[in-house]
C-alpha cells in the first residue's frame, strides 16, 4: 500500500487533513499552524472529505498558495515539504508539516488579527491564552521548573496514572478543595509542565 493510500485509510484526524483544493491562504494557514502546534502531520490536497481522490488541476499553483500561507500567513513562518503523487491518473499533493520547536504559531485570520490553533481530533481549534502559555513552555523543557509537589498536587498525578483525564469538578471532589484553590493548583501544574490543559470541549479537562 502506498503512503498516500495509507494516509487516506487512516482518515482525517489529529495528524491528517483532506482538502479538495487550497481555496485561500488564510483558511489553510489555520490548518498548517494547528498541525505545527500539535504533533505535526499531513494535508492531502486533491482528496475530498469522503477520502476520494479528486486530484488537483494545477499542482504548481496549489503549492504556491500553500507556501504563501506558510510564509506570510503563519507567524513564525513554517517550512513545508511537498510530494506530488499520481493516483488513478490524478495528481495529489502530500504536504508534510513537522511538529514545530517554535510554538506557538499563529495564523492570520484577518488584517492584524492573528490567532493560535491546535489540532483536536480532525479539527483546527482556536487556543486560549492558557493553552498558548503551555505550548510556549512545552518547547523548552530545560526551562521547566520542576517544583516540589504537595500532597494535593501529587494526588492529581496519582489519579491521572489510573484515569485518562480529570476535570476541575472531579479534582475538587478528589482533594476536598474549593473551586479557586483547585483551579490554581491545576493551572500551576500545567504551567510547570506536569499536566496538559484541554479547553475545547464542553468542559475543560487535564491529562498527563
Buried (B, 14 or more C-beta within 10 A) or exposed (E): EEEBEEBBEEEBEBBBBBBBBBEEBBBBBBBBBBBBBBEBBBBBBBBEEEBEBBBBEEBEEBBEBBBBBBBEBBBEBBEBEBEBBEBEEBBBBBBBBBEBEEBBBBBBBEEEEBBBBBBBEBBBBBBBEBBBBBBBBBEEEEEEEEEEBEEBBEBBBEBBEEEEBBBBEBBBEBBEBEEEEBBEBBBBBBBBBBBBBBBBEEEBBBEB
